[in-house]
Amino acid sequence: MALANRKIGYGEVVTRDLHFSMNRETVVRHWFNNDPWSTHWMNAIMAAVPDGERWVMNSARRQLDKLRDPEVRKAAGEFIRQERIHAREHDEMNAICVQQGVPIDKVEATRRLPAFE
């Protein structure tokens, strides 16, 4: 199994710092196909994404010392950096939703756990 996984190409994991220009003018309240139901369904999912990504980052970071293969270790570091960027972009989108009256901040406040910090 471990040898088969090497076929994924660890060199392909490269951090890309994409930043989407999001604000109240560029993100309409019903941003998902102008459909309120679909938009709020996705908003509910996105409320959990930043903490989930932080959990993944922290879990991967805790395992870095156990990675002996330099390629695997480098790929893991790139993955952690990419997840940080993903979390940042989701945080920004969630903040826009809050500005538009979607209480994602209240949802995040009720489930915030120290392990995710």
C-alpha positions as CSV (number, residue, x, y, z in Angstrom):
1,M,0.0,0.0,0.0
2,A,2.7,2.5,0.9
3,L,4.6,1.9,-2.3
4,A,1.4,2.3,-4.3
5,N,0.8,5.6,-2.7
6,R,4.1,6.9,-4.0
7,K,2.5,7.1,-7.4
8,I,0.6,10.3,-6.4
9,G,3.7,12.4,-7.0
10,Y,4.6,14.2,-3.9
11,G,6.2,16.9,-6.0
12,E,2.7,17.9,-7.2
13,V,1.8,19.3,-3.8
14,V,2.6,23.0,-4.3
15,T,1.1,25.8,-2.2
16,R,-0.7,28.4,-4.2
17,D,-1.7,31.5,-2.4
18,L,-4.9,32.3,-4.1
19,H,-6.9,35.2,-2.8
20,F,-10.4,35.8,-4.0
21,S,-11.5,39.4,-4.0
22,M,-14.6,39.0,-1.9
23,N,-16.7,41.7,-0.3
24,R,-20.4,42.6,0.0
25,E,-20.4,44.0,-3.5
26,T,-18.9,40.9,-5.2
27,V,-20.8,38.3,-3.1
28,V,-24.5,38.6,-3.3
29,R,-26.6,37.4,-0.4
30,H,-27.9,34.4,-2.4
31,W,-24.5,33.7,-4.0
32,F,-25.2,30.1,-5.0
33,N,-27.1,30.3,-8.3
34,N,-29.2,33.1,-6.8
35,D,-31.1,30.4,-4.9
36,P,-31.7,31.1,-1.2
37,W,-32.1,27.4,-0.2
38,S,-29.0,26.2,-1.9
39,T,-27.0,29.2,-0.7
40,H,-28.0,28.7,3.0
41,W,-27.3,25.0,2.7
42,M,-23.8,25.8,1.5
43,N,-23.5,28.5,4.2
44,A,-24.2,25.9,6.8
45,I,-21.5,23.6,5.5
46,M,-19.0,26.5,5.2
47,A,-19.6,27.4,8.8
48,A,-17.6,24.3,9.7
49,V,-14.9,24.4,7.0
50,P,-12.4,26.8,8.6
51,D,-12.3,24.9,11.9
52,G,-12.1,21.6,10.0
53,E,-9.2,22.8,8.0
54,R,-7.4,24.0,11.1
55,W,-8.0,20.6,12.7
56,V,-6.5,18.9,9.6
57,M,-3.5,21.3,9.7
58,N,-2.9,20.7,13.4
59,S,-3.2,16.9,12.9
60,A,-0.7,16.9,10.1
61,R,1.6,19.2,11.9
62,R,1.7,16.9,14.9
63,Q,2.9,14.1,12.6
64,L,5.7,15.9,10.8
65,D,8.4,14.7,13.1
66,K,7.4,11.1,12.3
67,L,7.9,11.6,8.5
68,R,11.3,10.3,7.5
69,D,11.0,10.6,3.7
70,P,12.1,14.2,2.8
71,E,9.7,14.3,-0.2
72,V,6.8,13.2,2.0
73,R,7.7,15.7,4.7
74,K,7.9,18.5,2.1
75,A,4.6,17.6,0.6
76,A,3.0,17.6,4.1
77,G,4.4,21.0,4.8
78,E,3.0,22.3,1.4
79,F,-0.4,20.7,2.3
80,I,-0.5,22.4,5.7
81,R,0.3,25.8,4.1
82,Q,-2.4,25.2,1.4
83,E,-5.0,24.4,4.1
84,R,-4.0,27.6,5.9
85,I,-4.9,29.5,2.7
86,H,-8.1,27.7,2.3
87,A,-9.1,28.4,5.9
88,R,-8.3,32.1,5.4
89,E,-10.5,32.3,2.3
90,H,-13.4,30.5,4.0
91,D,-13.0,32.9,7.0
92,E,-13.3,35.8,4.7
93,M,-16.4,34.4,3.0
94,N,-18.0,33.6,6.3
95,A,-17.4,37.2,7.5
96,I,-19.2,38.5,4.4
97,C,-22.1,36.2,5.1
98,V,-22.2,37.6,8.7
99,Q,-22.3,41.2,7.2
100,Q,-25.3,40.1,5.1
101,G,-27.1,38.8,8.2
102,V,-26.3,35.1,8.1
103,P,-25.3,34.2,11.7
104,I,-22.3,32.1,10.9
105,D,-20.4,33.8,13.7
106,K,-23.0,32.6,16.3
107,V,-22.7,29.1,14.9
108,E,-18.9,29.2,15.1
109,A,-19.0,30.6,18.6
110,T,-21.1,27.7,19.9
111,R,-18.8,25.0,18.6
112,R,-15.3,26.5,18.9
113,L,-13.1,24.0,20.7
114,P,-9.6,24.7,22.0
115,A,-8.2,21.8,19.9
116,F,-9.1,23.8,16.8
117,E,-7.2,26.9,17.8
